[in-house]
């Protein structure tokens, strides 16, 4: 459920601003409203945070040689004195090491740029041999000004006789030569094909020597940087420290204040802060305010307030939290908490999309292994492993019902598997089985989307607006029968008067009451203004129901891939190529499971976060409750 919140404001003396914030941080229950901080202290903290974050990124990408032990593997007595202890450095010491890592990185970047620049020059003179601009300058001092040229070999004879040349070398295509004139100026009447080659800034020999020295220094920088990897944990902890300092200083400098001025001095300077906390924590907050002599007020949040969302669910329902965290979705404070329905239908969708009892068994074994491993280390069962166990079980159940095991044809499975399957899906008539699976998908749509509209009816039951939700529900049921007739079979599900009564009544109620805000007339007028959207809404209901057929279609594709893998590997399992066959089976089914995971993310999640929540009217506009506290939650 979404925990009820209270909006509270405190007023303190400006000189006690920092003390009050430290007390608030120790309480750890107030989520402050967003404020814009400023000041030199905040800028310094942000600068330090940025340096450590950049240095941490560099260290996390360092490939430590295999012969170099990590900090946890090095006995304390073997760690150099200047490196002790790697996990208890002060923030100032970590900042210095971060600056050192960044300096090394900047030096490395500069050296790499120098190498690239030198390489461009070396490539430019690769066919000239060693070129030294100092030699050309020395000759110029003696009255001989030489100019470097390249020209196609057959055009060399076109050079005017007035231009004296000295051949350097040639190949099958080009001639490289030096040209000089009696007046010492660059020749002006050279053939158009003659390309003037500008001198390098330094000799090609110097370029190679610099590159060699730079490469050696880059290798040395890599070793120095790798030596700092033992401070990774210290960097991470210090990054959290500066993050909390930034948070503190942002609030401290961003608090609103007021004061009376007299003779250039401030009197009765006050500062105040507003935030949100769970209603259950209000008593604790009032007690602290009384002890600290803060002026405070508390009230329910207004409609215009941006209230953080705090979810509180049972351990079972909380299994869906890893998925929600991965998606980054948070319901708005005034929206629905659908965690329980999300978990239920996500588990069903997951099982249907994977669609194979054998795959489900592998997931169950993996989850049990992860749980046992964690518990044996003295830790609790990981939430993600418990979720995987649940999803593996639902996959096994669906695979059992549909008699799907590693893509093996039903007739080739032992009789036991056929006996425990559901005849509705595994009967002798394949067409009937397919229709039944489609009906099941559409019925899932009807159930889930009906829940959305029933929740709307319950929320608005004290207002005529609930009739609009009731109309949407009736329209949904009517369109369900249309889908069965048009998609599954018009013979099994012919449309009757009931279909038109449900759809017509539902549309009328929705048209009249969907926008009700105290006046039926205004509600109808609003629907008329958006008549195109209203009509498209009917089509959307149809398409939303049909959208659930993806559960059957994706599972069918996965089953086809599994069967193909078995067909390809089958001939190799009875001869000397059995090893290759086993590898093909492992790779093929493993790849199929990966594709199924992607399908769950694309399709299984979509049905919950789009089709279902759109019928709930949710926009996932919320943000997490993040109280101001000592340590990050």
C-alpha positions in Angstrom: 0.0 0.0 0.0 1.0 3.6 -0.4 1.8 5.0 3.1 -0.2 8.1 4.1 2.1 11.2 4.4 1.9 14.4 6.3 3.3 17.8 5.2 5.2 19.5 8.0 7.0 22.8 8.2 9.5 23.9 10.9 10.7 27.4 11.8 14.1 27.9 13.6 16.4 30.7 14.5 18.8 31.3 11.6 21.8 30.9 13.8 20.5 27.4 14.7 19.9 26.4 11.1 22.8 24.0 11.0 22.1 22.5 14.4 18.5 21.9 13.4 19.5 20.2 10.2 21.8 17.9 12.1 18.9 16.9 14.4 16.6 16.4 11.4 19.3 14.2 9.8 19.6 12.1 12.9 15.8 11.7 13.0 15.9 10.4 9.4 12.1 10.7 8.7 11.7 14.0 6.8 11.8 14.1 3.0 12.5 17.8 2.3 10.8 19.7 -0.5 13.3 20.4 -3.3 15.4 23.5 -2.7 18.1 25.2 -4.7 21.3 25.5 -2.7 24.2 27.8 -3.4 27.5 29.0 -1.9 31.2 28.3 -1.9 30.9 25.3 0.5 28.4 23.6 -1.7 30.5 24.3 -4.8 33.5 22.8 -3.0 31.6 19.7 -2.0 30.3 19.2 -5.6 33.8 19.7 -7.0 35.2 17.1 -4.6 32.4 14.7 -5.4 33.0 15.2 -9.2 36.7 14.5 -8.8 36.2 11.3 -6.8 33.4 10.1 -9.1 35.7 10.6 -12.1 38.6 8.9 -10.4 36.4 6.0 -9.3 35.2 5.5 -12.9 38.9 5.3 -14.0 39.7 2.8 -11.3 36.7 0.6 -12.0 37.8 0.2 -15.6 41.4 -0.7 -14.7 42.4 -4.2 -15.6 44.5 -5.4 -12.7 47.3 -7.9 -13.7 46.6 -11.4 -12.5 49.7 -11.4 -10.4 48.5 -8.3 -8.5 46.4 -9.1 -5.5 43.4 -7.1 -4.5 43.3 -5.1 -1.2 41.3 -7.9 0.5 43.9 -10.5 -0.5 46.9 -8.6 0.8 47.8 -9.2 4.5 47.9 -6.0 6.5 51.5 -6.4 7.4 52.4 -6.6 3.7 50.7 -3.3 2.7 53.2 -0.5 2.3 53.0 2.1 5.2 51.9 4.9 2.9 49.0 2.7 1.7 47.7 1.7 5.2 44.8 1.1 5.8 43.1 1.2 2.4 39.6 1.3 3.8 39.9 3.9 6.5 41.4 6.9 4.8 39.9 10.3 5.6 37.9 12.1 3.0 40.8 14.6 2.5 43.2 11.7 1.9 40.9 10.1 -0.6 40.4 13.4 -2.4 44.2 13.7 -2.8 44.4 10.2 -4.2 41.6 11.0 -6.5 43.4 14.1 -7.7 46.5 12.0 -8.3 44.5 9.4 -10.3 42.9 12.2 -12.4 46.4 13.8 -12.9 47.7 10.5 -14.2 44.7 10.2 -16.5 45.2 13.7 -17.8 48.9 13.0 -18.4 48.1 9.8 -20.2 45.6 11.6 -22.4 48.1 14.3 -23.3 50.8 11.7 -24.1 48.3 9.7 -26.3 47.5 12.9 -28.1 51.2 13.6 -28.7 51.7 10.1 -30.0 48.8 10.6 -32.4 50.3 13.9 -33.6 53.7 12.4 -34.1 52.3 9.4 -35.9 50.5 11.7 -38.3 53.9 13.3 -39.1 55.6 9.9 -39.4 52.9 8.7 -41.7 53.3 11.8 -43.8 57.0 11.3 -44.2 57.0 7.5 -44.2 58.4 7.4 -47.8 60.9 10.2 -47.3 63.1 8.5 -44.8 64.5 10.7 -41.9 63.6 14.3 -42.3 65.1 17.0 -40.0 63.9 20.6 -40.5 67.1 21.7 -38.7 69.1 20.4 -41.7 67.0 22.4 -44.2 67.4 25.5 -42.0 71.2 25.0 -41.9 71.3 24.8 -45.7 69.2 27.9 -46.0 71.7 29.8 -43.9 74.3 28.8 -46.5 72.2 30.2 -49.3 70.5 27.0 -50.4 66.8 27.0 -49.8 65.3 23.6 -50.5 61.6 22.8 -50.9 60.1 19.3 -50.6 57.8 18.1 -53.4 56.0 14.9 -54.5 54.9 14.4 -58.1 53.6 11.5 -60.2 56.5 9.7 -61.7 55.5 10.4 -65.3 55.1 14.1 -64.6 58.6 14.6 -63.2 59.9 15.5 -66.7 57.4 18.4 -66.9 59.3 20.4 -64.3 60.7 23.6 -65.9 64.4 23.7 -66.6 64.7 26.8 -64.5 64.0 24.8 -61.4 66.9 22.8 -60.0 65.9 19.5 -58.4 67.5 16.8 -56.4 65.8 13.4 -56.5 65.3 11.8 -53.0 63.5 8.5 -54.0 60.7 7.1 -56.0 58.3 4.2 -56.3 56.1 2.9 -59.1 53.8 5.9 -58.7 55.5 9.0 -57.3 58.8 10.8 -57.3 60.0 12.6 -54.2 62.5 15.4 -54.8 64.0 18.6 -53.4 63.6 21.8 -55.5 65.5 25.1 -55.2 65.8 28.3 -57.2 68.6 30.7 -57.8 66.8 33.5 -56.0 65.9 31.3 -53.0 62.1 31.6 -53.3 59.7 28.8 -53.7 59.1 27.9 -57.4 56.0 29.5 -58.8 55.7 27.7 -62.1 55.7 24.1 -60.9 53.3 21.6 -62.7 49.8 21.4 -61.2 50.5 17.8 -60.2 53.5 18.8 -58.0 52.5 18.6 -54.4 54.4 20.9 -52.0 55.2 19.0 -48.7 55.5 21.3 -45.7 58.3 20.6 -43.3 57.6 18.9 -39.9 57.9 20.8 -36.7 60.6 18.4 -35.6 62.6 15.6 -37.0 61.1 12.3 -37.7 63.7 10.7 -35.5 62.6 13.0 -32.7 59.0 11.9 -33.3 59.9 8.2 -32.9 62.0 8.9 -29.8 59.2 10.9 -28.2 56.7 8.1 -29.0 58.9 5.5 -27.5 59.3 7.6 -24.3 55.6 8.4 -24.2 54.7 4.7 -24.6 57.0 3.8 -21.7 55.5 6.6 -19.5 51.9 5.4 -20.4 52.8 1.9 -19.3 54.2 3.4 -16.1 51.0 5.4 -15.6 49.0 2.3 -16.0 51.0 0.6 -13.2 50.6 3.6 -10.9 46.9 3.8 -11.6 46.5 0.0 -11.0 48.3 0.4 -7.7 45.4 2.7 -6.5 42.8 0.0 -7.2 43.1 -1.1 -3.6 41.4 2.1 -2.6 38.2 1.4 -4.5 36.1 0.8 -1.4 37.5 3.9 0.2 36.6 5.9 -2.9 33.0 4.5 -2.8 32.5 5.2 0.8 33.9 8.7 0.5 31.7 9.3 -2.5 28.7 8.5 -0.3 30.1 10.9 2.3 30.4 13.8 -0.1 26.9 12.9 -1.4 25.5 13.3 2.0 27.5 16.6 2.6 26.1 17.9 -0.7 22.6 17.0 0.4 23.1 18.7 3.8 24.7 21.9 2.3 22.0 22.1 -0.4 19.3 22.1 2.2 21.3 24.4 4.6 22.0 27.0 2.0 18.6 26.6 0.3 16.4 27.1 3.3 14.1 30.1 3.1 14.7 32.8 5.7 13.6 36.2 6.9 15.0 38.9 9.2 14.4 42.4 10.4 17.3 44.8 9.7 18.3 47.7 11.9 21.5 49.7 11.7 22.9 47.3 9.3 22.4 44.3 11.6 19.9 41.4 11.3 17.6 40.8 14.2 15.3 37.9 14.9 16.6 36.1 11.8 14.5 33.0 11.1 14.8 30.1 8.7 12.2 27.5 7.7 11.9 24.2 5.9 9.0 22.1 4.6 8.9 18.4 3.9 7.0 15.2 4.1 7.0 12.3 6.4 4.9 9.1 7.0 1.9 9.9 9.2 3.0 7.2 11.6 6.2 9.2 12.3 4.4 12.5 13.1 4.4 11.8 16.9 8.1 11.2 16.9 8.7 14.4 14.9 6.5 16.5 17.2 8.4 15.2 20.2 11.7 16.2 18.7 10.4 19.6 17.7 9.2 20.3 21.2 12.6 19.2 22.6 14.5 21.5 20.2 12.0 24.3 20.6 11.1 24.5 16.9 7.9 26.1 15.7 6.1 23.5 13.5 2.9 22.8 11.7 1.6 19.6 10.2 -1.2 19.0 7.8 -2.4 16.7 5.0 -0.7 17.3 1.7 -2.6 19.5 -0.8 -3.6 18.6 -4.3 -0.9 20.7 -5.7 1.9 19.3 -3.5 4.5 17.0 -4.9 4.4 14.2 -2.3 6.9 11.4 -2.3 5.7 7.8 -2.4 6.5 5.2 0.2 5.3 1.7 -0.5 4.8 -0.8 2.4 3.8 -4.3 1.4 4.0 -7.8 2.8 7.2 -9.9 2.2 5.3 -11.9 -0.5 4.2 -8.8 -2.4 7.6 -7.2 -2.0 9.1 -9.9 -4.2 8.2 -7.7 -7.1 10.4 -4.9 -5.9 13.5 -5.9 -7.9 11.4 -5.7 -11.1 10.0 -2.3 -10.1 13.5 -1.0 -9.2 14.8 -2.3 -12.6 12.0 -0.5 -14.4 12.4 2.7 -12.3 8.6 3.0 -12.0 7.0 4.6 -8.9 3.3 5.3 -8.6 2.3 8.8 -7.8 1.2 9.5 -4.2 -2.5 9.7 -5.3 -2.3 6.8 -7.7 -2.7 3.1 -7.0 -0.2 0.7 -5.5 -0.6 -2.3 -7.9 2.3 -4.2 -6.5 0.1 -7.2 -5.5 -1.6 -7.4 -8.9 1.7 -6.7 -10.7 3.3 -9.7 -9.0 0.3 -12.0 -9.6 0.0 -11.3 -13.3 3.7 -10.9 -13.9 4.3 -14.4 -12.6 1.5 -15.7 -14.8 2.8 -13.8 -17.9 6.4 -15.0 -17.2 5.3 -18.6 -17.0 3.3 -18.4 -20.2 6.0 -16.6 -22.1 8.7 -19.1 -21.0 6.1 -21.7 -21.6 8.3 -24.7 -20.8 8.2 -26.9 -17.7 11.9 -27.9 -18.3 13.0 -24.3 -18.4 11.0 -23.7 -15.3 12.7 -26.6 -13.5 16.1 -25.1 -14.4 15.0 -21.7 -13.0 13.8 -23.4 -9.8 17.2 -25.2 -9.4 19.1 -22.0 -10.0 17.0 -20.1 -7.4 17.4 -22.8 -4.8 21.1 -22.9 -5.4 21.3 -19.1 -4.9 19.2 -19.2 -1.8 21.3 -22.0 -0.2 24.5 -20.2 -1.1 23.4 -17.0 0.5 22.0 -18.7 3.6 25.2 -20.7 4.1 27.1 -17.4 4.3 24.9 -16.2 7.1 22.8 -13.9 4.9 19.1 -14.0 4.3 17.5 -15.4 1.2 18.0 -12.8 -1.6 14.7 -11.2 -2.7 15.7 -11.6 -6.3 16.3 -15.4 -5.8 12.9 -15.7 -4.1 11.3 -14.0 -7.0 13.2 -16.3 -9.4 11.9 -19.3 -7.4 8.3 -18.1 -7.8 8.7 -17.4 -11.5 10.3 -20.9 -12.0 7.4 -22.5 -10.2 4.8 -20.7 -12.4 6.7 -21.7 -15.5 6.7 -25.3 -14.4 3.0 -25.2 -13.7 2.3 -23.7 -17.2 4.6 -26.2 -18.8 2.9 -29.0 -17.0 -0.6 -27.8 -18.1 0.5 -27.5 -21.8 2.8 -30.6 -21.7 5.8 -28.5 -22.8 9.2 -29.9 -21.7 12.4 -28.7 -23.5 10.5 -28.4 -26.8 10.1 -32.2 -27.1 7.0 -33.2 -29.1 4.1 -34.3 -26.9 3.9 -37.7 -28.5 7.5 -38.4 -27.6 7.2 -37.5 -23.9 6.6 -40.2 -21.3 2.9 -40.9 -20.7 3.2 -39.4 -17.2 3.7 -35.9 -18.6 0.7 -36.3 -20.9 -1.5 -37.6 -18.0 -0.8 -34.6 -15.8 -1.4 -32.1 -18.6 -4.6 -30.2 -19.1 -6.6 -31.8 -21.9 -8.1 -28.4 -22.7 -4.7 -27.4 -24.1 -3.3 -30.8 -25.1 -6.3 -32.6 -26.6 -6.2 -34.5 -29.9 -7.6 -31.6 -31.9 -4.7 -29.0 -32.4 -7.1 -26.4 -33.8 -9.2 -26.6 -30.7 -6.2 -26.5 -28.5 -5.0 -23.3 -30.2 -8.4 -21.7 -29.8 -8.5 -22.6 -26.2 -5.1 -21.0 -25.6 -6.2 -17.9 -27.3 -9.4 -17.8 -25.2 -7.3 -18.1 -22.1 -5.2 -15.1 -23.1 -8.2 -13.0 -23.8 -9.8 -14.1 -20.6 -6.7 -13.0 -18.7 -7.1 -9.7 -20.4 -10.7 -9.5 -19.3 -9.9 -10.4 -15.7 -6.9 -8.0 -15.3 -8.6 -5.0 -17.1 -11.8 -5.6 -15.1 -9.8 -5.3 -11.9 -8.6 -1.9 -13.1 -12.2 -0.7 -13.7 -13.5 -2.2 -10.5 -10.8 -0.3 -8.5 -12.1 2.9 -10.3 -15.6 2.1 -9.3 -14.6 1.6 -5.6 -12.6 4.8 -5.6 -15.4 6.9 -7.0 -18.4 5.1 -5.4 -19.5 8.2 -3.6 -19.7 10.2 -6.8 -21.8 9.7 -9.9 -18.4 9.4 -11.6 -18.4 5.7 -10.6 -21.0 5.2 -13.4 -18.4 6.2 -15.9 -16.1 3.4 -14.5 -19.0 1.0 -14.6 -19.6 2.0 -18.2 -15.9 1.3 -19.1 -16.3 -2.1 -17.4 -19.4 -3.0 -19.4 -17.8 -1.8 -22.6 -14.8 -4.0 -21.8 -17.0 -7.1 -21.4 -18.9 -6.3 -24.6 -15.6 -5.9 -26.6 -14.4 -9.2 -25.0 -17.2 -11.1 -26.8 -16.4 -9.2 -30.0 -12.7 -10.3 -29.8 -13.7 -13.9 -29.2 -16.0 -13.8 -32.3 -13.6 -12.0 -34.6 -10.3 -13.5 -33.5 -11.0 -17.0 -32.2 -14.1 -18.3 -34.0 -17.4 -16.7 -35.1 -19.0 -20.1 -35.0 -18.1 -20.9 -31.4 -18.7 -17.3 -30.2 -21.3 -15.6 -32.4 -22.1 -12.0 -31.5 -25.6 -11.7 -29.9 -27.8 -8.9 -28.6 -26.0 -9.2 -25.3 -22.8 -8.0 -27.0 -24.4 -4.9 -28.3 -26.3 -4.2 -25.1 -23.1 -4.4 -23.0 -21.0 -2.3 -25.4 -23.8 0.3 -26.1 -24.7 0.7 -22.4 -21.1 0.9 -21.4 -20.3 3.5 -24.1 -23.3 5.6 -23.0 -22.4 5.6 -19.3 -18.8 6.3 -20.0 -19.7 9.1 -22.4 -22.0 10.8 -19.8 -20.1 10.3 -16.6 -16.4 9.7 -17.4 -15.6 13.5 -16.9 -18.1 14.1 -14.1 -16.9 16.9 -11.8 -20.2 18.0 -10.2 -22.3 18.5 -13.3 -23.6 16.0 -15.8 -24.0 18.6 -18.5 -20.4 19.7 -18.2 -19.3 16.1 -18.3 -21.2 15.5 -21.6 -19.8 18.7 -23.0 -16.3 17.6 -22.2 -16.9 14.3 -24.0 -18.3 16.1 -27.0 -15.2 18.3 -27.1 -13.0 15.1 -27.2 -15.3 13.0 -29.4 -12.5 11.7 -31.5 -10.6 10.5 -28.4 -13.8 9.0 -27.0 -14.4 7.0 -30.2 -10.8 5.9 -30.4 -11.1 4.8 -26.8 -13.5 2.1 -28.0 -11.0 0.9 -30.5 -8.3 1.0 -27.8 -10.3 -1.4 -25.6 -10.5 -3.9 -28.5 -6.8 -3.6 -29.2 -5.9 -3.8 -25.5 -7.7 -7.2 -25.2 -6.2 -8.5 -28.5 -2.8 -7.4 -27.2 -2.8 -10.2 -24.7 -2.5 -12.8 -27.5 1.2 -12.0 -27.5 1.5 -14.3 -24.5 0.5 -17.3 -26.7 2.4 -16.0 -29.8 5.7 -15.5 -28.0 5.4 -18.8 -26.2 4.7 -20.5 -29.6 7.9 -18.9 -31.1 9.9 -20.1 -28.1 8.6 -23.6 -28.4 9.4 -23.6 -32.1 13.0 -22.6 -31.4 13.4 -25.3 -28.8 12.0 -27.9 -31.2 14.4 -26.7 -33.9 17.4 -27.0 -31.5 16.3 -30.6 -30.7 15.9 -31.4 -34.4 19.4 -30.1 -35.2 21.1 -31.9 -32.3 19.2 -35.1 -32.6 21.2 -36.8 -35.3 24.5 -36.3 -33.3 23.4 -37.8 -30.1 23.7 -41.4 -31.2 27.2 -41.4 -32.6 30.7 -40.1 -32.1 29.4 -36.5 -32.4 27.4 -36.7 -29.2 29.7 -34.1 -27.5 28.9 -31.6 -30.2 25.2 -32.4 -29.9 25.3 -31.8 -26.2 27.0 -28.5 -26.7 24.4 -27.5 -29.4 21.6 -28.4 -27.0 23.1 -26.4 -24.2 23.8 -23.4 -26.4 20.5 -23.5 -28.3 18.3 -23.8 -25.2 20.4 -21.3 -23.3 20.0 -18.8 -26.1 16.2 -19.5 -26.2 16.0 -18.8 -22.4 17.8 -15.5 -22.9 15.4 -14.6 -25.7 12.5 -15.5 -23.4 13.9 -13.2 -20.7 13.9 -10.3 -23.2 10.4 -11.3 -24.3 9.2 -11.1 -20.7 10.7 -7.6 -20.4 9.2 -6.4 -23.6 5.8 -8.1 -23.4 5.1 -9.3 -19.9 6.1 -6.0 -18.3 4.3 -4.0 -21.0 0.9 -5.7 -20.3 1.2 -4.6 -16.6 2.7 -1.1 -17.1 0.8 0.0 -20.2 -2.4 -1.9 -20.9 -3.4 -2.6 -17.2 -2.3 0.8 -15.8 -3.8 2.8 -18.7 -7.2 1.4 -17.7 -6.4 2.4 -14.1 -5.6 5.9 -15.3 -2.0 5.7 -13.9 0.9 7.7 -15.3 3.6 6.5 -12.9 4.3 10.1 -12.0 5.7 9.4 -8.6 9.1 9.6 -7.0 10.5 7.6 -4.0 10.3 8.8 -0.4 14.0 9.5 0.4 14.3 10.9 3.9 17.1 13.2 5.0 19.2 10.9 7.1 22.8 10.1 8.2 23.3 7.2 5.8 21.8 6.5 2.4 18.8 4.2 2.6 
